[in-house]
Amino acid sequence: MSKLTFRKIINFLALSLCVTFALIVMFPLFSLLGYVISKGIQVINWDFFFNLPAPAGESGGGLGNAVLGTIYMVGIAVILALPIGIMNGIYLSEFGSQKLAKAVRFLSDVFTGVPSIVVGIFVYIILVKTLRTFSAFAGGVSLAVIMIPIIIRTTEEMLRLVPNTLREASLALGATSWRTTVSVVLPSAAKGIITGIMLAVARAAGETAPLIFTALNSRYWPGELFSPTASLPVYIFTYAISPYVSWQDLAWAGAFVLISMVLLVNIFAKLVSSRFVQMRGE
Amino acid sequence: MTLAKQLEIKNLSAWYQNVKAVYDVNLNINAGKVTAIIGPSGCGKSTFIRCINRMHETIPGARIQGEIFLENEPLLGIRSDVVDVRRRISMVFQKPNPFPTMSIFENIAIGPRINGIPKGKKIEELVEEILIRTALWDEVKDRLNSPSQNLSGGQQQRLCIARALALDPEVLLLDEPCSALDPISTMHIEDLIKQIKEHLTIVIVTHNMQQAARISDYTGFFLTGELVEFDKTEKVFSNPVDKRTEDYITGRFG
């Protein structure tokens, strides 16, 4: 066998190995999606979105309050996490060669790895015990704590990808460094930052553990900021391990809706960021 | 249009961390003329012109010592404002760097928008004026709102020159503006420089000696951070005083 044929065979083998492992990764992902979708679609109907849960043993009822509660608390979390996360990311990338920046970067890395149940206990102690009630606000705070480090790191990394020549061009025009960040650097990195925020939203939307400690659960529609509030993940958890078939069905439907919401958020993010770039360029 | 002003550089030295890149340069740059700075790679010529509009300071650990005056006004030190210095001394960089998220129009409009649009003038008029002055108007007038990235490399660089001129500067610094361009685009830029030099003090760094000979009135030759020779361009190219200048110009090294 000539040397060239040998090299070609090696190349082919390496390539097939990569494809094989890519397929192995995709298999559990698609089987999970397929299973949840097929189970969920059988039991989902309009009642699911517009009704409150039915008492145990009765059929029918929905998880409208949980869908709304999840949107509500993720909304609170986004309002809290966006300014903190983005400002920190800007600080680390644009102004962060100081010691303080290194400390912030290290801490946000540590925070990414903190188990979400620990976040739950932490918020339980500072917000639930002191206010003496489980609440949507405490739930939103715990989700924000999970989102913030993700937003910080993606913002920082996306800003770092913006070529330095653009910063120089802007500074050389007599722009201050803040103006440079707002007018030149942020718009150039907007696509990546939006994607990062959406990833953080998707991650937070599916969290169960911190919500059990903070928002608990509720059989009623959400509304009050400082009352226990229902959420999809907690309902899925409670209903999936219950002995009633009608509840288990609702859990499947809930899982299906949750996955769809996360998927929609991602698709929406892609649309928004591409539209955003187009508009800037027109 | 403001009048061009003379630049006076006294005992200028510059460092990166502990590495000294520019050694004790003394130089007068004449108003309304084109001054070329030539020299081999790494001789400190880019560092030198980046000191003039204080872009050198944006690099962490970088340091400048000495004095620079723009018509008797000090540019370095606490009495001058860095934002004001950069508005009055604009700069064009080696690689064309129009803002990718902005349209052609916005790229030119951003400078005046940041620094204030002159009274009684509309931004549309200002942009049109600048584009006509830089001979870009006919090429881009139908697509002012399309992304700047759609332009060719040479057009992008001319757009960057237009963007710098929109600030109505007194001095224009060009840091190897043609090194990433083809010969035709280079010719366009050289023509442009000849057209605008009347009202400006232009300093151009180039490693292309023919270019320096073609467009400049004065030439300074840098070697290992030192200004070896500075004189009228014809004099430097035809009858250099220093042996090292002669060696470089005749192609014995560099």
Chai-1 contact restraints between the chains, C-beta under 6 A:
chainA,res_idxA,chainB,res_idxB,connection_type,confidence,min_distance_angstrom,max_distance_angstrom,comment,restraint_id
A,S97,B,P60,contact,1.0,0.0,6.0,A-B,restraint_1
A,T165,B,K95,contact,1.0,0.0,6.0,A-B,restraint_2
A,T165,B,N97,contact,1.0,0.0,6.0,A-B,restraint_3
A,L166,B,N97,contact,1.0,0.0,6.0,A-B,restraint_4
A,A169,B,N97,contact,1.0,0.0,6.0,A-B,restraint_5
A,L171,B,T58,contact,1.0,0.0,6.0,A-B,restraint_6
A,A172,B,M55,contact,1.0,0.0,6.0,A-B,restraint_7
A,A172,B,R86,contact,1.0,0.0,6.0,A-B,restraint_8
A,A172,B,M91,contact,1.0,0.0,6.0,A-B,restraint_9
A,L173,B,G111,contact,1.0,0.0,6.0,A-B,restraint_10
A,G174,B,V83,contact,1.0,0.0,6.0,A-B,restraint_11
A,G174,B,R86,contact,1.0,0.0,6.0,A-B,restraint_12
A,G174,B,R87,contact,1.0,0.0,6.0,A-B,restraint_13
A,G174,B,N115,contact,1.0,0.0,6.0,A-B,restraint_14
A,A175,B,I114,contact,1.0,0.0,6.0,A-B,restraint_15
A,V184,B,F99,contact,1.0,0.0,6.0,A-B,restraint_16
A,P187,B,T101,contact,1.0,0.0,6.0,A-B,restraint_17
A,S188,B,T101,contact,1.0,0.0,6.0,A-B,restraint_18
A,R280,B,T101,contact,1.0,0.0,6.0,A-B,restraint_19
A,G281,B,P147,contact,1.0,0.0,6.0,A-B,restraint_20
A,E282,B,N145,contact,1.0,0.0,6.0,A-B,restraint_21
